[in-house]
Amino acid sequence: MDNLISVEEAARRLGGLSKWTIHGWLSKGRLQRTKVGSRTMIRESELNKIINDGGKSPVPKRRIE
């Protein structure tokens, strides 16, 4: 079972990014969120994907019309 970490902790582990950057990545789908009550948490495995990919995890493709 994965540990859950807060948005603030994820930002710190990613080199001191702002929590707003993490929220942006969550809304774009670069990171998957896990809701615990009203809190947004991130699974450690999700964070490790970003770290292992050097921050270049794929963003979901959008349809071009």
Residue, then its C-alpha position, 0 to 999 in steps of 0.5 A: m500500500d502506498n503512502l499518501i503525502s500532502v500537496e505541500e510535501a510533494a512540492r518540497r520533495l520535487g525541489g521546492l516547487s510551489k504548491w500551486t504548481i502541484h495543483g496545476w499538475l493535478s488539474k492537467g493530469r500529470l499527477q493523480r490525486t487521491k481525496v481523503g475527506s476534503r484533502t487532496m493527497i498524492r500517492e508516493s508512487e505517483l510522485n516517484k513517477i515524476i521524479n524518475d521521469g525527470g519531470k517529463s511525465p506525459v500530459p494527456k493528449r488533447r483533441i485538436e479540432 
